[in-house]
Amino acid sequence: MDELKISGTGGSDAHKIFNIGSHVTLFENRITCEEDFIREIRAGRVSAAKRI
């Protein structure tokens, strides 16, 4: 992501049930609809994080 200068999103390719949802996407602004979601990702106002 850094090399290509693109935004990262969180996701988990879980192989065990307790790993589901372990990585998330954080948005800088509130998302209320699909258009918000797409706009924020395209604008790069997102980051990937590991859920605690």
Buried (B, 14 or more C-beta within 10 A) or exposed (E): EEEEEEBBBBEEEEEEEEEEEBBBBEBEEEBEEEEEBEEBBEEEEBBBEEEE
